[in-house]
Each structure stands twice: as structure tokens, then as C-alpha cells.
Amino acid sequence: MELQNTVKEALNALYHHPDDVVRMQADRWLQNFQQTIDAWQVADNLLHDTSSNIETLIFCSQTLRSKVQRDFEELPSEAFRPLRVSLIASLKSFYKGPPKVRTQISLAVAALAVHVQEEDWGDGGIMGWIRDEMNSHPKFIPSFLELLQVLPEEVFNYKIAVRPDRRRAFENELSSGVETAINILTACLSINELMEQVLEAFASWLRLRHRIPAEVLASHPLVLSAFSDLNCDVPSEAAVNVISELIHYSAVRGPDRVSSQMSLIQVIVPSVMSLKAHLRDTSKDEEDIKAIACLFADMADAYVELIATGSDESVIIVQALLEVASHPEFDIASLTFNFWHSLQIMLTERDSDVAHGAEASKQAERTRRLHVFKSSYESLVLLVSVKVEYPQDYTDLSSEDKKDFKQMRYAVADVLIDAALVLGGDVTLKILFMKLVEAFRSQENHLTDWRPVEAALYSIRALSDYVPITEGEIMPQIMSLLPKLPHQLQLLQTVCLTIGAYAKWLDAAPNGLSFLSPFVDILVNGMSFEETAAAAALAFRHICDDCKKKLCVSLDGLFQIYQRAVTGDGPLKVSPEESLHLVEALSMVVTELPSEHAKKALEALCMPVVTPLQEIISQGPAVLGQKPAHDLIVHIDRLANIFRHVNHPEAVADAVTKLWPVFKAIFDIRSWDTLTMESLCRACKNAVRTSKTLMAVTVGVMLDEIQGLYKQHHQPCFLYLSSEVVKIFGSDSVCANYLRILLESLFNHTTFLLTSFQDFTSRPDLADDCFLLASRCIRYCPHLFFQSPVFPSLVDCSMIGITVQHREASKSIMSFLSDVFDIGNSSQGKPYVSIRDSVIIPRGPTIARILIAALTGALPSSRLETVTYTLLSLTRACGAKTLEWAKDSVFLIPPIAATEAERTRFLQALSDIASGSAINGLINPIEELSEVCRRNRSVQEIVQGALRPHEMKLFST
């Protein structure tokens, strides 16, 4: 009784106390209480206590529901029947009570049915029991109808902690009880006030799919009742849900399967089509129109294969979909967007089943179908393109509403692309160009503002990848129009992005060069406003990338723009991040220069970037050490982009050699600064990647530097840079001795830093880059890696960190182990199999046990695929030995967590894989063991307590 009072007091504090701290404490206490064994009895008592208020009733019903779902196994087996009796008593007592409470109790009873086998439930199982209870106690039919509704929904509720076998058995039980459920619901149709509840329950049972023949459903009283309700002025939500479920129920692919559902489809389509007039009824509530529009969209999505045949009936359905798409509310119009995409795929992809027989007849059928839907897609373009127009009150919108508007424009752009794939990019372009011209003329005559012009131009920009670069009729007119448009900021932004989007067309067009100069002026103007600078800089990058050969002759002018942008001199409002687009742009143009000119151009490109760094360095170590990281990174990142995009290896190698004193000064003074070191290592990595072996001398000096600094400051990016060097120089015999010394130094120091699980948790970035480097060594210099004394140390280190929660670190460790296990799969790796085995086999029992612990709960279920692959790689590598190791580990798991049959299926799958069987068919037993051992918190703790992955004694020589 005392605990019951404490629960009431905590709930009162949670909902009514004025102090936030007190409310948080109450919430925390209640959550902890729900995890206790006492919660069963206390929640049950309070539910039956007539003095409990609504807050107490809701909390206790939720508590019982969650306890039955997750913690049913903590009760003794004999507790089932008293629990069922109590829950049913509550369900009956609340038949007219608060709906939220009744729903939670219904869910609890449904979860109980999932746990308890049919024969243990008695009375012919849950369905027979419900039938008998409803016959015996008609007063409580509303409560039992709710239970009947949630039952099929709980089949695939994975919050219910049951074994996969039991879940499948419950699904089969419900499948066998479909007829009983439908008969109960049919009998309840005579109770008018329960009609909506009956239909909701029917919709729920339809989700089980294909348990009732289509021809039976087509004339069933429940279906006819739903259709009858649909024809009312305001159709009920339940009727709409039934029709929607019937549509999904009959949605199949392939002519043979479609024919089996045709009797139902022939009832559904006319009934839905009869609602078309409601779409235009302005007197109807928007939510009612949306519900009807959903039915049209569901029907179109489900029957797209039939619609794509291009029959007369299909055209009528598509016209109705166009009417939905024309609705002024985007949430309603966009319901059809998925259909237009699916239909486009059916019409354009060659793999679509359009006809049988010779290829010529198939092509003729495709052409016929495209012709049938041509006018529909032309209408669609006109309907949706207006939806991207900026609203009049755009500036007053909240940031969230502006984000929604942006997403809406993206969605419309996708629809326009679908139309272009059906109609052809040039045809779609012509439609949109006519809208652009109309809007431009109106704007010139002051009949409209800039918004229709911007909307048409935005739509044209969306088609850029689908308009042929040879298009010579419309594109020149559009390009000629762009300089004439007013420089209103949103319009200017779209103009800039359109120029960038059609850069490939500008490069290919015979008169493309004549457009470039005015377009560059537009982009420079765009960079002069904060609101448009990002779009202008991005577009500048695109035209320099795609038109670089044409722009080589204008390099001096481009350099002036670049200089103003990176130095901040002048009116340009380009941010440091946006300036990287200009760095990349000029780098791409420089790449097109002949080698003899590239070196000088690269120096000019680096000069405005390097000068600020040199000025900082010249002020002495104290100033360099105290500078904010951003003051250095902004310049170093620009150098990184230059080295990445200037594809003149010799020129880049020479530039880095000259710049090395600057780099060394930053390495020496700022080696403690992670952000600056990451930026500098990225610049060095890009230089190595571009110059490759031409940078050999500088790379040697660079690695000497970071080898010493790594011991002091442990920056993970030093490992990251070394990884790139290994990729370039790993197979070079001349560098072998040097690389061996470097790698042993880096790996020895890293394993010294990562000696406990806590070390991995606190430095996951270090673990991530360490094992990425190790994997790269396996691929590019296995001769150095496997014969080194660091190999066994790294394996030991990886075993400590396998179950680290950091996703990337865990993934890198697993990939490293998989690479080790798989080394025998490649010709260059086979010589090292014996070394691998000498290290892995003594550690095999521990590795297998840790991997099985990871599989069964030590790592999140989202890592299951990675863990499984690593375990299977170990199995393929070590064969029967892995099976023995896995057997020893799996049988540590208590039978309460995993039955002998579940463990045996898991081991059989490993045995089959060890014998060379294909993996695909053997994943289910592995996934099922994982699911069984994670089914609730208690079981997961039992399994991890048995396997103890963090307490394993690692192998030592």
C-alpha cells in the first residue's frame, strides 16, 4: 500500500508540481519503478482501485502493457492465468471508460496472447476465447472489438519480447482464426453505434494479407458496408481505412497474380472513382478531401502496372490523379508524386513487362504507351511547376516553414524529372520556356512580380541533366534572357544556379563562349550579396569545371575574382567556406594549362593563400601558438583543395617542397591543436594523392616530422596521413625499410595508448584511424605488415575494442579483423596465411566469444551485419576450429535465454559455412540467435553476464 501511495505522489508531482527539477525527479523515479518486479502488482492494484484518477489509470495501464510486452518471462509460469483474469476484468470494467486506458489494456492482452501458446491459453486459443466471451457478455463488446483490432497489429510488434519461433506460431494462429474474426465482425454490423469500430477492426485484419480470397471479399458484407459509408457526405475514417487496406490487399505484380485479385479490383476502382466529384467540393473539410485524395493515390500506386497498359480505363484514372495534383494544397497534390514516378519507370525502363514476343513488337508497345500518357505528363508539368512559386509572405515565414518550402521545391523538381524522362528533356523544356516567356513579359509590363519568372526558371534548372547538350532551339533563348532579368535576390540566386546547372550545355554550344563573359559578371554580382553568394560561388565552380578549356584564355580575369574572394578585398561577400568553390574552380582551369605554364599558375593560385600564413609565422612562435585555429584552417583548407584539384603532379610536388617550411612551422608549434593538424594533414594527403611518387623526398621529411610528433600528441590524423602514404608507396621496395620503421613506431605507440576498453571509449577516433591504417597495410604492403612484430599486438588491441560503442571505430576494427581472416582469398595474401594462423588460432576462442557477445547484445543491433560478416570470415578462415570455439561460447548462454534448438541452428549455420555453403541462406539462424538474446533487457543482461566480453583474458606470449 505504501508503494501504491508513492506512485500516486510521484504522478501528482510529475503532472502538477511547479518545480521542473521535482518533475524530472518524479519522472525518473517512475521510469525506474516500471523496471521493477513490484510494478506488476502495484499497477494492477491501482487499475482496480476506484479512487485512482485518470493520470494514475493511464500510467498503470501503460506500465502493465510494457511489462507484458517486455518482462513477461520474469513471472512464474503459473502467473499467466491470474494475470489474464485481472487484465480481462480491467478490460471489461473500462468498456465505457477512458479510451486511452482501454487501448493500453487491450494491447497488454494482445501481448499476452503473443507470449502464450494456443494450447496453454485454452478455449480454442485467443480467437475462440474472444468469440465465447463476446457471446457470453455482449455488454462488453466495445472492449472486445478493440482487442480484436489490436491483435493482428501485434503480430509484427518487435517490442514484444518473444522468440522468432513463437512469433511465427502466433501469426499462424491468427491466420487460422481469420474466419472466426471476420464472422464476429460481420455479426457486429447490426449494432449501428459500433459500425466505425467494426470497420477499424476489419481494416486491421486485412493487414495480414491474402488470407481471404478476393472473390469472397468483393461481395462480403463488411466490404459492402465500407463502400456504403464511403458514399456518405462525410465518409468515416474507418471506411476510408478499410478501402485503403483493400487496395493494398489487392496490390500485386505480374499478370498471373493480378488476375487472382481482379474480382476485388473491379469493385474497388469504380467505388473510388465515384468520389472524384468530392475533390472539387469547396464545402468539404480539407482533411476529408485529403482522405479521398489518399484513396486515389493508394489506388494508383497499387495498380500502376495495370494503369501502365494504357487502356481507356487507365486514362480516366490518370485524369483523376491530375485533378488531385492540381489541388492548391501541396500536402494533397503531392500524394500523387510517387505514382508519377512509378508510372515513369513502367513506361521507360526496358525491363518493364510491356509485351511478349519479338523486340520490335515490344518497342512498338512501349511507344504506344508513351504516346497514351504524353498529354497527361504535359499537363502535370504545367500543374506542378506553379507550386514552386515563392509565397507572397515568404519573408515572414518561420525557419521551419522555409525549410518545408525548400523540401517542397525539391519534390516538385523530382516530378519534373519524371516528366522529362517520359516526354524527353527538350519537350519538357519547351513547355517550361513558354511559361518563362509569359512570366517575363508580364513582369516587363508590370502585370506580375518576379515570382512567376523565378518559379519557371527554377523548374527549367531542375531539368538540366535531361536536356541534351545539343539542344539548339530553346536553350539559346533562355541563356539570352538571363542577363535581362532583374537582380531581385531570390531570382538572382536561381539565375546563378541555372547558369551553373547548364554549364555542360555552355561548353558544348557553338556560341557558348559568347555567353560566358556576361554570365561571369552575373555570378560576380551574385557574390556581392550575402544571400546569393553561396549559389554564385557554386555556379562559378561549375562553369570553371565544365568550361575550363574555354576559360583558359580568360585566366587573368578569373584570377582577379579569385584574389578578391580569398583576400576579402572589395565588395564580394563570399564566406570562407564558399570561397573553397572558387579555389576549386581556378584549380580546375589551371589543370587545363600545359605543364610549362601550370607551375607558374599554381604559384599564383597559392600566393594569396600562403601569404597570410607566412605573415603569422613571421611574428614568431608565440603568435603562431596563440592564434585561433580558424585563422589558420581557413588558409590551409584552401591549399588542401588546390592540391586536390590541380592535376599537375610535378607542379604540386614542387609547390609542396617550397611550402614545406611553412608546413613544418605549423606542425612544430601547433601539433597540440587537433583541428589545425587535421586540416594540415588533409592538405598533405591531397598533395601525396596528386603527386604520388614525385613527392618521395618531401614525404620522407614529412613522415619523420609526424612520427616524432605522434609520440607527443597522439593526433589520429597523423595515422590518417600515413594511410595515404602506404597506399602510394606500400609496394615500393625502395621504401620498404623506411615504411616498416614508421609503421612499427606508429602502431607500437597506438597499442600502448589503447590497453583497456575505457581507452577505446575515450579515444574512438584514435582507434578508428589506427585500424583503418592497419587495413590499408594489409592491402598495400602485406609483406611489411604480417612479418612485423606489431601484427600480433594489433590483433590483441583489436580484441579489446571490438565492442566499443562508437560506430566508426567499431566498424574499422571489424573491417581490420575481416581483412586479416580473408587474407588467404587473394594471391598476394596467400603467403601470409601461416603467419595469420599462428596469431589467430591461439586467440580464436577469445575472438569467437567476443564476436558472439557482440552479436547477442554487446553491440547495437544496427551493427549486426558487420559483426556477422566478421564472424563468417573467421569461420571460413579457420573452419572446424571456429565451430568448436563458437560451440564453447554459445553453450555458456543459459537455456532461459536461448534454447538448445536455437543454439544448435546457429552452430549448424556456422558448420555449413565452414563447409563452403553459400552464406545467403544461412543468415537467418544467426540473426535469430541475436534477436532471441536481445528480446528484453533482462535476457540481454543474462547473456552478456554469461559471455563477459570485457572480462576476457587476452592472449599473451
PyMOL commands that set and color helices and strands:
alter all, ss='L'
color gray80, all
select helices_A, chain A and resi 2-16+20-34+38-48+54-74+77-93+99-115+118-121+125-136+138-153+164-176+178-188+192-206+214-218+221-230+237-249+255-273+276-280+286-302+304-307+312-325+330-348+359-388+394-396+399-423+425-444+451-462+464-466+475-484+489-501+503-508+512-526+530-546+548-567+576-591+595-618+621-626+629-645+649-670+674-713+716-729+733-753+757-762+764-780+782-785+790-801+807-825+830-858+861-878+880-890+900-914+920-933+937-947+949-951
alter helices_A, ss='H'
color red, helices_A
deselect
rebuild
show_as cartoon
